[in-house]
Amino acid sequence: MEIKDLLELPVYLQLMLVSGYVGYSTTRRGQADKQRADQVLYGVLVFGFIGSFAYDFAESRGLPFWWGVAASVGASWIAGVVWTLKLRNYYFLLLHRARVTNADDYDSTWDKLSLDTSIAFTQVVVYKKDGSAYSCEKLPDYDRAPIPRFQTDKTGAIALYAEFKKRPDSDDWEEQDVNGDEWGTLLTYIPGSEVAEIRLRVLPVGGVKPSA
């Protein structure tokens, strides 16, 4: 089916597909390149049904068409957020305890670390292949930085606020001034090809507080 075929569907079905995709894509943030066609179809249908119920409710209350559209898209989006933040972890915890599976449906360990919203990183140390290392010891202090805490990608590259640096020929850590009032906060980018190891400290969400 092509786009032009979708545009020929009844408006109600178009709205169901649009709202469904909004909800489903919310649950797949960071993994859009790993979706199978059947996953997309079933996910869109599930969240689309939620959106269609919201539209029907708005229509039954005599609200204008565009209010129904907003209710449909909004309900699907909220459902996607709730699934991502709360229900997903409970669902797989139930499967684990029922001994159905130990898998958590993440495509890789790194996806688990970067996408699991039930954990928060408190510290990161990056060791490079040349023996040097960079460390950010108080990640919660950078929650309101232009790029919160640190940034990674699928190539293994990482950008962090390196408060400390260790040179290849030394065991001593040198403190770096990363907080410049006039010039902004200093961000250090390390290509994935240069990274030998990344060490992370984590806590459950809610257990992290910025230092005084």
C-alpha positions as MATLAB code, in Angstrom:
seq = 'MEIKDLLELPVYLQLMLVSGYVGYSTTRRGQADKQRADQVLYGVLVFGFIGSFAYDFAESRGLPFWWGVAASVGASWIAGVVWTLKLRNYYFLLLHRARVTNADDYDSTWDKLSLDTSIAFTQVVVYKKDGSAYSCEKLPDYDRAPIPRFQTDKTGAIALYAEFKKRPDSDDWEEQDVNGDEWGTLLTYIPGSEVAEIRLRVLPVGGVKPSA';
ca = [
       0.000    0.000    0.000;
       1.343    3.410   -0.998;
       0.754    6.840    0.526;
      -1.830    7.734   -2.108;
      -3.810    4.631   -1.136;
      -3.801    5.696    2.507;
      -5.126    9.122    1.541;
      -8.109    7.458   -0.119;
      -9.158    5.731    3.117;
     -12.060    7.147    5.154;
     -11.017   10.016    7.414;
     -11.786    7.946   10.512;
      -9.305    5.254    9.455;
      -6.695    7.838    8.489;
      -7.014    9.364   11.945;
      -6.679    5.953   13.561;
      -3.465    5.259   11.631;
      -1.979    8.687   12.365;
      -2.753    8.616   16.071;
      -1.621    5.001   16.264;
       1.724    5.819   14.713;
       2.201    8.764   17.090;
       1.693    6.448   20.053;
       3.778    3.597   18.682;
       6.693    5.788   17.582;
       6.815    7.222   21.113;
       7.510    3.735   22.466;
      10.236    3.118   19.889;
      12.283    6.276   20.399;
      15.920    5.570   19.691;
      15.120    2.331   17.862;
      13.375    3.573   14.719;
      15.928    1.890   12.462;
      15.250   -1.544   13.977;
      11.528   -1.870   13.318;
      10.060   -4.729   11.309;
       7.017   -4.089    9.143;
       4.810   -6.375   11.237;
       5.907   -4.646   14.462;
       4.947   -1.282   13.030;
       1.578   -2.586   11.832;
       0.568   -4.195   15.125;
       1.887   -1.299   17.178;
      -0.007    1.256   15.083;
      -3.211   -0.775   15.410;
      -2.927   -1.099   19.197;
      -2.369    2.597   19.811;
      -4.744    3.490   16.987;
      -7.589    1.725   18.805;
      -6.852    3.811   21.890;
      -6.980    6.947   19.767;
     -10.220    5.864   18.098;
     -11.886    5.378   21.492;
     -10.861    8.908   22.457;
     -12.266   10.267   19.194;
     -15.550    8.420   19.680;
     -15.823    9.782   23.214;
     -15.242   13.354   22.017;
     -17.790   12.900   19.244;
     -20.371   11.480   21.676;
     -20.012   14.643   23.750;
     -20.853   16.781   20.743;
     -17.380   18.290   20.448;
     -16.158   19.689   17.085;
     -14.244   17.428   14.694;
     -10.854   18.994   15.433;
     -11.358   18.468   19.152;
     -11.872   14.790   18.354;
      -8.677   14.763   16.306;
      -6.745   16.331   19.183;
      -8.251   13.857   21.640;
      -7.347   10.906   19.414;
      -3.724   11.915   18.833;
      -3.294   13.059   22.425;
      -4.675    9.825   23.896;
      -2.388    7.691   21.713;
       0.631    9.802   22.633;
      -0.166    9.644   26.354;
      -0.616    5.870   26.092;
       2.814    5.629   24.450;
       4.403    7.714   27.205;
       2.746    5.703   29.985;
       3.851    2.428   28.379;
       7.414    3.678   28.002;
       7.771    5.187   31.480;
       5.790    2.713   33.579;
       4.007   -0.249   32.043;
       6.861   -1.637   29.935;
       9.110   -2.368   32.913;
       6.221   -3.852   34.924;
       5.237   -6.041   31.981;
       8.682   -7.561   31.573;
       9.127   -7.840   35.350;
       5.952   -9.937   35.380;
       7.324  -12.137   32.585;
      10.606  -12.551   34.454;
       8.923  -13.556   37.699;
       6.576  -15.922   35.867;
       9.674  -17.514   34.302;
       8.320  -16.901   30.821;
      11.491  -15.135   29.655;
      14.525  -13.287   30.968;
      14.676  -11.075   27.892;
      13.587   -7.439   28.063;
      13.082   -6.871   24.313;
      15.925   -4.373   23.933;
      17.979   -4.977   20.801;
      21.308   -4.558   22.596;
      22.808   -3.952   26.010;
      23.599   -0.395   24.999;
      19.954    0.179   24.036;
      18.982   -1.057   27.500;
      21.357    1.407   29.139;
      20.423    4.383   27.002;
      16.658    3.829   26.704;
      15.603    2.390   30.061;
      13.943    5.325   31.847;
      13.855    3.545   35.221;
      17.553    4.224   35.798;
      19.585    7.422   35.994;
      23.309    7.785   35.445;
      25.302    9.501   38.187;
      28.860    9.196   36.884;
      30.636    8.341   33.632;
      34.290    7.546   32.949;
      35.564    7.076   29.394;
      38.855    5.263   28.738;
      40.436    5.801   25.339;
      42.607    3.340   23.429;
      45.642    5.615   23.814;
      45.489    5.274   27.614;
      43.928    8.648   28.391;
      40.622    8.958   30.215;
      37.855   11.498   30.850;
      35.458   11.607   33.769;
      32.297   13.417   34.766;
      31.780   12.707   38.464;
      28.528   14.588   39.060;
      26.232   13.987   36.098;
      23.085   15.264   37.896;
      24.751   18.699   38.033;
      24.339   18.835   34.247;
      20.626   18.055   34.079;
      19.974   21.611   32.888;
      22.969   21.874   30.590;
      22.348   22.418   26.843;
      22.856   18.657   26.420;
      21.808   16.998   29.709;
      24.365   14.708   31.375;
      26.030   13.155   28.295;
      25.234   12.012   24.769;
      26.017    8.788   22.931;
      25.152    7.223   19.598;
      25.127    3.817   17.945;
      28.708    4.211   16.705;
      29.968    4.244   20.300;
      30.861    7.936   20.237;
      30.259    9.895   23.419;
      30.117   13.587   24.375;
      30.475   14.462   28.048;
      31.279   17.308   30.403;
      34.778   16.127   31.316;
      35.436   17.481   34.800;
      38.618   15.410   35.062;
      41.173   14.204   32.534;
      43.950   11.618   32.820;
      46.830   11.687   30.350;
      48.221    8.451   28.813;
      51.536    8.695   30.658;
      50.095    9.560   34.071;
      47.979    8.069   36.851;
      46.900   11.480   38.111;
      43.562   13.060   37.250;
      43.655   16.731   36.267;
      40.617   18.830   37.070;
      39.195   20.802   34.137;
      37.058   23.937   34.212;
      33.976   23.039   32.186;
      31.594   25.684   33.519;
      32.311   28.920   31.697;
      29.770   31.653   32.412;
      30.535   33.651   29.285;
      31.564   30.954   26.819;
      29.185   28.217   27.931;
      29.724   24.702   29.250;
      32.662   22.767   27.773;
      31.645   19.516   26.069;
      34.238   16.909   25.098;
      33.483   14.664   22.096;
      35.200   11.283   21.731;
      34.670    9.254   18.511;
      33.591    5.665   18.982;
      36.711    4.423   17.194;
      38.845    5.870   20.013;
      36.828    4.497   22.943;
      38.212    1.435   24.748;
      35.837    1.313   27.717;
      32.982    3.261   29.300;
      32.224    2.917   33.014;
      28.900    4.126   34.386;
      27.354    4.470   37.827;
      23.568    4.269   38.013;
      20.748    4.706   40.509;
      16.999    4.147   40.268;
      15.152    7.223   39.001;
      14.324    9.472   41.943;
      17.465    8.572   43.856;
      19.681   11.235   42.272;
      20.189   14.720   43.625;
      22.543   17.454   42.373;
      25.419   18.216   44.697;
      25.047   21.252   46.954;
];
